[in-house]
Amino acid sequence: MASDTLVTREPEAISGLDALEIAGREKGPSRAGRLWFQTWPKLTAVALAVLAWQVVVWSGWKPAYVLPGPDVVGPDLWAYVRSEAFWSGLGTTARRAGVGFAAAVGVGLLLGLAVSSSRILRAAIGSMITALQTMPSIAWFPLAIMLYQLSEQAIFFVVVLGAAPSIANGVIHGVDYVPPLLRRAGHNIGARGLTLYRYVIAPAALPAIVAGLKQGWAFAWRSLMAGELLVVIATKTSIGAQLQYARELSDTERLISIMIAILVFGLLADAAFGAADRAIRRRWGLLDRNS
């Protein structure tokens, strides 16, 4: 009887807690399926935007030379992305964005850690960081031009000032929302000072820090585009400078093509930050591994 009882209870055990673990290991959708699930809404949104654009053109709201349709801009965009001017300008713009954003990350992380760990600094400049974040980046350019003239340094100055406050605020909020229980656990195992920040606080604050980095990149990209429109250096072409030239020449097809290229670059950057965010959530168990 004892053996019969054991045999009859085995299925109940497997259908209980063990079944949850087995269900968690079931194979999810394929990589191609996940890619398609993430892609088709974006493709649908692009198709609807192009359709709306064409409908506005058909309405005759503006002349064709002022607002050309997708059938005119499409070939010009294809020719533009295949041209040497595009890749040369993209190289200059990408270099400025990378250098400026890297400097902003360094400044923002150090400033955020300093403010989050010092009550005096928080009381002194905590609100100032938020005020700097809300200040339009284009408002910095008159001062930047006065200080550095029409130069690379002027653009770099504004990109860093535009992005660093957002990154610093992300760090501050991330550290502020670390549960006290984690801090006490770190203290109990002997973590102090930099060790506590490295192994306890930084990993716990990482989601907010990544969100701050993403927002900082958006501010840096906007600041850079404004800078390249205002600070045109004759010896160096860039995406922003080409956009300005297209406007001055009333070349609407090329102007819209450049705007689309800028938009695509922003979407690619957003996809990179989105992948980093999903990886963090997956590591924390907040997202299914098959997602």
N, C-alpha and C positions, 0 to 999 in steps of 0.2 A: 504493500500500500504506500509505503514511504517513497519508493521509487516512482510509483504512478503519480504521486503528488508532485514530485519534482519535475516529472516530464510535463505534466499539465501546466505548471507554473512558468516554464521557460518561455512559451510564446507570450505570456502576459508581460514578462520582464522586457522582452525584445520590443513589444509594442508600446512600452512606456518610455522611459528616458532614453534608452538605447535607440529607439526609433527616431527620436529627434536628431540625434547625432548622425544616424545613417541618412536621414532626409537632408541634412545640411551638406552631406558629401555628394548628393546626387549631381549629376552633370548638368550644368546650366546651358544656356544657348551658346552657340559657337561664336568664335571671334568675329567672323563675317556677319553673323546675325546681330551681334552687339553693335558693330560698326554701322550697319544699315539702320538700326533703330536710332542711333545717335545722329545719323546723317539726313535721313529723309525729312524730318521737320525743318531743318535748315534749308534744304533744297526747295521745299514747299514755300517757305517764307521768301526765298529769293525769287521764285517764280511769281508769287503774288506781287512782290515789289516791282518786278519788271512789267507785269501786266498793268499795274496801276500807273506806272510811268508812261506806258504806251497809250493808255486811255487818256491821260492828260494831254499828250501830244495830239491825239486824234481830235480832242475837243477844240483845238485851235486857240488855246489860252494865250500862247506866245508863238511868235514866228519860228519857223524851223531852224533858222540860223541862230536863234537865241536859245531854244530848247529842242535840240535834235532828239530823235527817237532812238531806241535800243538798236534798231537795224543800222543806224549810222554810226553810233558810238562803238558798237561791237567790233567791227573791222579796225577802227582806229585804236581801240584798246589792245587788240591782238598785235597790231604793228608796233604799238608803243612798248609793250613788254618784251618784244623781240629786238628792240633797238639798243644800241650801245649807251645812249643817253639815259635810258631807264636804269640800267644796271650800274652805271657810274653814279647816278644820283642816289640810287638805293644804297650803294656802298657807303657814300658819305653820310646819308641820313641814319643808316643802321649803326655806323661807328659813333656818331654823335649820341644816338639813343643809348647805346651800350655803355659808353664811357660815362655819360651823365647819370644814367640810372644806377650804375655800379657805385658812383660817388654818393648818390642820394641814399642808397642802401646802407653804405658805411656810416654816413652821418645820421640817418634815421635810427639805425639799430643802436648806435652808441648813445644818442640823445634819449631814445625811449628807455633804454636800460637805466641810464643815469636818473631820469625823472621818476621812473617807477620805483627806484630803490632809495630815493631821498625825499623826505617830506618837505625839506626846505626848497629844493629845486622844483618840486611839484607846485608849491605855493607861489614860487617866483615866476616860473615860465610855463606852467602847465596850460593855463588858458591862452597864453601867447601862441603856443604851438597850434591850437585849434584855430585861432585868429589867422595865422599864417596860412593854414590849410584852406580856409574859406576865401582868402584873397585871390582874385583872378591873376593868373600868371602873366597875362599881357600887361598888367599894371606895373610889373617889375622892369619892363623893357626900357622905358625912358631912363631909369637909373642905370640899368646895365649898359646902355649905349653911352651915357655920360662917363661911366667908369672905364669901359673897355672899348669904346667906339664900335664900329661895325666889324666885329671880329668873332672868332670861334669862342673866345672867352665870354663874350656877352651871352651867347646862346647857352653855354655850359652853366653860367651863373644862374640863369632863369630856370633851366631844367632841374638843377639841384634844389633850388628854392621851391619849385613847384611840387616836387615829389617827396622830399625828405619829411615834411610835416605829416603827411599821410602815413608814411612808414613808421614814424615815431609814435603816432597815435595808435597804430595797430599793435605795436610792442607794448605800450602802456596799458591798453585795454586787455591784451592777452595776459599780461602779468597780474593785473588786478583781479581777473576772474579765475586764477588758479585756486582750486579749493584749498582751504587751510589744512584740511586733513593730509593732503599731499606734502605740504610744507612740514607738518609735524612728523610725518613718516620719514621725510628726508633728514630731519634733525635727529630722529631716533637712531638712524643708521650712521650718524656721524657726518652727514653732508653739511658743509658750511661754506659761506662765501661763494667763490666762483664754482666750486664743486656742486653746490646746491642749485645754482643757476644752470649749470651744464647738464646735469643728470635729472633734475626734477622740474624746475620752473620752465626752462626752455622747451622741453618736449610737451609739457602741458599747455603752454601758450602758443604752440606752433600753428594751430588752425587760425587763430586771430592774427598772428604775424604774417602768414601767407595771404590772408585777406587784405592786410595792410599793404603788402608788397604788390598785390594785384591792383589795388586802388592807386598806389604810388606810381605804378607803371602807366596807368591811364592818365594821371596828371603829368607825368614826364612826357608822354607822347603828345598830349595836347600842347604843352609848353614848347616842345620842339617844333611842332608844325607852325605855331604862332611865330616862333623865333625865325624860322627859315623864310617866312613870308615877309618879315620886317627887316631882318638882317641878311641881305643878299650879298654874298661875297663873289665878286666877278670871276675869280680864279677857281672857284669850286662849285660845281653844280650839285644840286640836291633836289629831292622830291618837292620840298616846299618852294624852292626857287623856280622850278619848272612850272609849278602851279601858278606862281605869280607871273611868269612870262606868258603863259597861256591866257591869263586874264588880260594882260596888257595888249596882247595881239588879237583879242576877241576870238580866240580859237576855242569855241565852246566844246567841240568834240574832244579835243585833247584835255581841256580842263576837267570834263566829266570823267574821262579815262583815268586821269591822275587821281581824282577823288575816289574812284573805285579801287585803284591800287592801294591807296592809303587805308581804305576800309578793310580790304582783304588782309593787309598787314596787321591791323588791329584785331581782326578775327583770329588770325593765327596765334597772336600773343595771348588772347583770351583762352584759346584752346590749350595752350601750354600751361597756363595757370590753372585751368580747370582740371587737367590731368594730374597736376601736383595736388590739388585739393582732394580729388577722388582717391589718390594713393594714400593720403593721410587718413581720410575717413575709413578707407578699407583697412588700414593698419590698426585703427582704433576700434574696429568692429562695428562702425556706424554704417557701413555699406557692405552689401553682400559681395563676396569675392568674385562672383560671376557677373557683377554689374560693370 
